[in-house]
Amino acid sequence: MSSNGTRTVKCDMQRRFGRVLDEIDHSLDRPLNITRLAEAAAFSRFHFQRQFSAFLGMSVAEYRRHLLMKRAGNQLVYRPEEPVTDIAYDAGYENLESFSRAFKRAFGQAPSDFRANPNWDIWHETFNPLTKLKGRFMPTDTPDPDNVNVRDFPETRIAILEHRGPQSGLSRSVQRFISWRRENNLPPAKHATFNILYDDPKAVAPRDYRFGFCCEVAGPVPENGYGIRSSTIPGGRCAVLPHMGSLDFAENAIRFLYRDWLPQRGEQLRDFPLFVKRLKFFPNVPEHETVSEIYLPLL
């Protein structure tokens, strides 16, 4: 087979496995159904599990267990009001004891200890490879230009925590930001949530990477021990592109805005970074159902 033919077959397999991963995402709270997964990608059920392991380096059950543990860890940290027992059941465990053993085996901490003081280093060592693996099978279709709207964004006063440093530290920063937000009674349902994407992580050294965690506020931010300060997202025209799913996989949409939409429309960029408005959050909703809007500031 020619190299072009090999690439075509590989791309086809990636698309088919992408459908499988999407089906797993959509069925986390249902019993594992191997036949349904095989049908999602038009694979024979007799060979599907071996094909899955060969392509992804783990079994279907292991992959699903990783997703459930990721959700459980996020629930522990970001949903402190949720009982650990309920989180254990959501993760597929019949009792708290078996969940606690599995969680400690995976992360070196009991669930209660992780909730109080999570070891994010071990967390990222566990899940960063999974994110990269999943990224290989995500759809790379070009977004529809008709989905881009140009809007007048109103000047918005915000509280901002500016993360500086490697992306592996983002979890600590968001945990700090959420703690401050809870203390100040600024729930996402009433105070819009934004991220400011100052830097392309591929274009700067890890120590120089910046990322802003923000929420809308009505007045100045009081002095605090969290490193959160007052700022403003300036008003003006913006190209707005909806994005469904984790921002870990928004690169294709962002690239489309810069590479395709911007030159085709002949627009000029304003002197303010790309930013995102978060509309639905993980773990409030499944990760594949998170919804954001990407804003590209225009003159």
C-alpha positions in Angstrom: 0.0 0.0 0.0 1.3 3.5 -0.8 2.1 6.0 1.9 -1.0 8.0 0.9 -3.1 4.9 1.3 -1.6 4.1 4.7 -2.4 7.7 5.9 -6.0 7.4 4.6 -6.5 4.1 6.5 -5.0 5.6 9.6 -7.2 8.7 9.4 -10.2 6.5 9.0 -9.3 4.5 12.0 -8.8 7.7 14.1 -12.2 8.9 13.1 -13.8 5.6 14.0 -12.1 5.5 17.4 -13.1 9.1 17.9 -16.7 8.0 17.6 -16.0 5.3 20.2 -14.5 7.7 22.7 -17.4 10.1 22.1 -19.9 7.2 22.8 -18.0 6.4 26.1 -18.2 10.1 27.1 -21.9 10.0 26.5 -22.5 6.8 28.4 -20.4 7.1 31.6 -23.4 6.8 33.8 -24.7 3.7 32.0 -23.4 0.1 32.2 -20.5 -0.6 29.8 -22.0 -1.9 26.5 -19.2 -3.3 24.2 -21.6 -4.2 21.4 -22.9 -0.6 21.3 -19.3 0.8 21.3 -18.3 -1.6 18.4 -21.4 -0.5 16.4 -20.5 3.2 16.9 -17.4 2.7 14.8 -18.6 -0.2 12.6 -16.2 -2.7 14.2 -16.9 -6.4 14.7 -17.7 -7.0 18.3 -15.4 -10.1 18.1 -12.3 -8.0 17.5 -13.3 -4.6 18.9 -11.7 -4.9 22.4 -8.3 -6.1 20.9 -8.4 -3.2 18.4 -9.2 -0.7 21.1 -6.3 -1.9 23.3 -3.9 -2.0 20.3 -4.7 1.6 19.3 -5.1 3.2 22.7 -2.7 1.2 24.8 -5.4 0.3 27.4 -8.6 -1.6 27.6 -12.0 -0.1 27.2 -12.7 -0.7 30.9 -9.4 1.0 31.9 -10.1 4.0 29.8 -13.6 4.4 31.2 -12.3 3.9 34.8 -9.8 6.8 34.1 -12.7 9.1 33.0 -14.7 8.2 36.1 -11.8 8.8 38.4 -11.1 12.2 36.7 -14.7 13.2 37.3 -14.6 12.0 40.9 -11.4 14.0 41.6 -12.9 17.2 40.2 -16.1 16.6 42.2 -14.0 16.2 45.4 -12.2 19.5 45.0 -14.7 21.7 43.2 -17.9 20.4 44.8 -17.1 20.4 48.5 -20.8 20.2 49.4 -21.1 16.9 47.6 -20.8 13.8 50.0 -17.9 11.5 49.2 -20.2 8.6 49.3 -22.3 10.0 46.4 -19.1 10.7 44.5 -18.1 7.1 45.0 -21.4 5.8 43.6 -21.1 8.1 40.6 -17.7 6.6 39.9 -19.2 3.2 39.8 -18.2 1.8 43.2 -20.7 0.0 45.5 -19.3 1.4 48.7 -17.0 4.1 50.0 -14.4 1.7 51.1 -13.7 0.2 47.7 -13.7 3.7 46.1 -11.2 5.0 48.8 -8.9 2.1 48.2 -8.9 2.6 44.4 -8.5 6.4 44.7 -5.6 6.1 47.0 -4.0 3.4 44.8 -4.3 5.8 41.8 -3.3 9.1 43.5 -1.5 8.3 46.8 -4.2 10.1 48.8 -7.5 9.1 50.4 -10.4 11.0 48.9 -10.8 13.1 52.0 -7.1 14.1 51.9 -7.3 14.9 48.3 -10.3 17.1 48.9 -8.5 19.0 51.6 -5.1 19.3 49.9 -4.9 17.7 46.4 -1.5 16.5 45.1 -1.9 18.1 41.6 1.5 16.8 40.5 0.4 13.2 40.7 -3.0 14.1 39.2 -1.3 15.6 36.1 1.1 12.7 35.8 -1.9 10.5 35.6 -4.3 12.5 33.3 -2.0 14.5 31.0 -1.2 11.4 28.9 -4.9 10.6 28.8 -5.7 14.1 27.5 -3.0 13.8 24.8 -4.2 10.4 23.8 -7.8 11.6 23.5 -6.6 14.6 21.5 -5.3 12.2 18.8 -8.8 11.1 18.1 -10.7 14.4 18.4 -12.5 15.6 15.2 -10.3 18.0 13.2 -13.0 19.3 10.9 -12.8 23.0 10.1 -15.5 24.9 12.0 -18.4 26.3 9.9 -17.8 30.1 9.2 -21.5 30.6 9.6 -21.1 29.8 13.3 -19.0 32.9 13.8 -20.9 36.0 14.9 -19.5 39.5 15.2 -20.9 41.1 18.4 -20.4 44.3 20.4 -19.0 43.1 23.7 -19.8 45.5 26.6 -17.0 46.7 28.8 -17.0 44.3 31.8 -15.5 44.8 35.2 -13.8 41.6 36.4 -11.9 40.1 39.3 -8.9 38.3 37.9 -6.4 35.7 39.1 -3.5 35.7 36.6 -1.8 32.4 36.5 1.9 32.6 35.6 4.0 29.5 35.0 3.6 25.9 33.6 0.2 24.7 32.6 0.6 21.9 35.2 0.0 24.6 37.8 -3.4 25.7 36.4 -5.3 23.3 38.7 -3.9 25.0 41.8 -4.7 28.4 40.4 -8.3 27.5 39.6 -8.8 25.9 43.0 -7.6 29.2 44.6 -9.9 31.3 42.4 -12.9 29.2 43.1 -12.2 29.3 46.9 -12.1 33.2 46.7 -15.2 33.2 44.6 -17.2 31.1 47.1 -16.0 33.3 50.0 -17.3 36.4 48.2 -20.6 34.8 47.1 -20.0 35.2 43.3 -21.7 32.1 41.8 -21.3 31.5 38.1 -25.1 31.6 37.7 -25.1 35.3 38.6 -21.6 36.4 37.7 -20.2 35.5 34.3 -17.0 33.5 34.1 -14.2 34.3 31.7 -10.7 33.1 30.9 -8.1 35.3 29.2 -5.7 33.4 27.0 -2.7 35.7 27.0 -0.3 33.2 25.5 -0.1 30.3 23.1 1.4 27.6 25.3 3.4 26.3 22.3 5.0 29.7 21.7 6.3 30.6 25.2 8.6 29.0 27.8 6.5 27.2 30.5 7.7 29.6 33.1 6.3 32.6 31.0 2.9 31.1 30.3 0.0 33.3 31.4 -3.7 32.4 31.8 -6.4 34.5 33.4 -9.2 33.2 35.6 -11.9 35.9 35.8 -15.5 36.6 36.9 -17.7 39.5 36.5 -18.0 41.8 39.6 -20.0 44.9 40.4 -17.3 46.9 42.1 -13.6 47.0 43.1 -12.0 43.8 44.5 -11.0 44.2 48.1 -7.4 43.3 49.1 -7.1 39.6 49.7 -4.6 36.8 50.2 -5.4 35.0 47.0 -3.7 37.3 44.6 -6.9 38.4 42.9 -7.2 41.9 41.7 -9.6 44.2 39.8 -9.4 44.5 36.0 -11.6 45.2 33.0 -12.4 43.4 29.7 -12.7 46.4 27.4 -15.8 46.8 25.3 -15.7 46.5 21.5 -16.4 44.3 18.5 -15.5 40.7 18.8 -15.7 37.6 16.6 -17.5 35.0 18.6 -17.2 31.2 18.0 -19.1 28.7 20.2 -17.1 25.7 21.4 -18.5 22.5 22.9 -16.2 20.3 25.0 -13.1 20.8 27.0 -10.9 23.8 26.2 -8.1 21.3 26.1 -9.4 20.6 22.5 -10.2 24.2 21.4 -7.0 24.6 19.5 -8.6 23.7 16.2 -11.3 26.3 16.6 -8.8 29.0 17.7 -6.5 28.2 14.7 -9.5 28.5 12.4 -10.3 32.0 13.6 -6.8 33.3 13.0 -5.9 31.3 9.9 -9.2 31.2 7.9 -11.9 33.5 9.2 -9.9 36.6 9.9 -8.2 36.9 6.5 -11.3 35.9 4.6 -13.3 38.7 6.4 -10.5 41.3 6.1 -10.9 42.2 9.8 -8.1 43.7 12.0 -7.3 42.6 15.5 -7.7 44.8 18.5 -4.9 45.2 21.2 -6.4 42.8 23.7 -5.9 39.0 24.1 -8.2 36.2 23.0 -10.7 35.4 25.8 -13.3 32.8 26.5 -16.7 33.1 28.2 -17.6 29.9 30.1 -21.3 28.9 29.9 -21.4 25.3 31.2 -18.8 23.8 33.4 -17.3 20.4 34.2 -18.0 18.6 36.6 -21.5 20.3 36.7 -22.1 18.8 33.3 -20.2 16.0 31.6 -16.9 17.1 30.1 -18.1 16.7 26.5 -21.1 18.9 27.3 -19.2 21.9 28.6 -20.0 25.0 26.5 -17.8 28.1 25.9 -17.7 31.1 23.6 -14.3 32.1 22.1 -14.0 35.9 21.7 -11.5 37.4 19.2 -11.3 41.2 19.8 -11.6 43.2 16.5 -11.2 46.9 15.6 
